[in-house]
Amino acid sequence: MRVNRTGRATFGLAAGISTVALATAALGASDAAALETGHASASSKPTAKVVTAAKKLSGTVLNVGDQAGTGAEAVLEAAGLIKANGTSGVLKDGLHVSFADFTSGPPILQAIASGSLDIGGVGDAPPVFANPASNEVIVGALRTAYSNAALLVPKNSTVTSVSQLAGKTVAVGTGTSGDYFLYTVLAKAGLAQNSVTKDNLSGASGLAALNGGSVAAFSTWSPWLEDAEASGDRVLATGSPYGSPYSYQVASATALKNPKKVLAIQDYLTEVDKAYVWVKNHPLTWANAWASVTGLPLNVISQATLDDPSTPVPVTSTTVLQEQGLVNAFASAGEIPSKYNFGSYVTSAFSNSVTGKWPAITGTKKIKKTKRKK
């Protein structure tokens, strides 16, 4: 049964990290060097434990956290890999999947920690903010593009550089991928992390705050980025110098101790990976499907499809190093209590869900990408 969990996600951090302390020192060259040192010294091996998968599912239901209209269910439906069956969707081998909608990654991880979800798709930052004691484990990965995130200002804003945001308020979901994106933007501009005031908003709420004038800027991702651009809002920062091009599937450590749940997760990830390969082959069809579930105009979603390509990739030591870098960064900024070794929260046990053989995009028409102006 699809459970809608919308509304403003002001409770984005997992239990045990309920408050956010903003850093008081600027991130200069010495801080960057310290982060690199910590990054390199951490073990890069995925070490989370997973039991052997069962041979049969026997009607197992997998409870999945999704981001409404933009997550796994929408892709699976568009690709024809899931069909409704009463209270849940049915994938291969009779696997039943029950989806619950959330506004962003942090509350998905809260639900996983509480035991109400088995797995969910999130960006790069939420796993870092999750309480390590909850033992949530990265089990799948997607590589996208740096162009799927940006820092926006209103079209009539007088702000023309990141440095001009000092002393102003920026909308950004605490613990989301937008949070890390903003972190890197401020660091590159030589600004202290506490040089701006963060308003914990994401998605449509953040966009409304930007257009309503209550914030000076908004750090976000596709499709809210493209929706803002279509309304005339201006991109202040985007591209490869900022953020991270990865998102993840995160599972409950409890589920990974259950042989039937392990088999269910394996089948689920295999089908989701197939769906993302389908999107690469059918971008126009996916854009139409994505537009229908989000309610956003087709031109907005067509641009988001190009800005946010998702390729399934194996979970490897690269995943650990990538996330360890975020751990070190947020710990140094005071946004999480301390550094810790991220390898314990990553497993490569499900990487066989990725074939690595991605067909070339086919079709009679291609979506024309609009050149983004800064």
Secondary structure, 3 states (H helix, E strand, C coil): CCEECCCCCCCCCCCCCCCCCCCCCECCHHHHHHHHHHHHHCCCCCCCCCCCCCCCCCCCEEEEEEECCCCHHHHHHHCCCCEEECCEEECHHHCEEEEEEECCHHHHHHHHHHCCCCEEEECCCHHHHCCHHHCEEEEEEEECCHHHEEEEECCCCCCCCHHHHCCCEEECCCCCHHHHHHHHHHHHCCCEHHHCEEECCCHHHHHHHHHHCCCCEEEEECCHHHHHHHCCCEEEEECCCCCCCEEEEEEECCHHHCHHHHHHHHHHHHHHHHHHHHHHHCHHHHHHHHHHHHCCCHHHHHHHHHHCCCEEECCCHHHHHHHHHHHHHHHHCCCCCCCCCHHHHECCCCHHHCCCCCCCCCCCCCCCCCCCCC
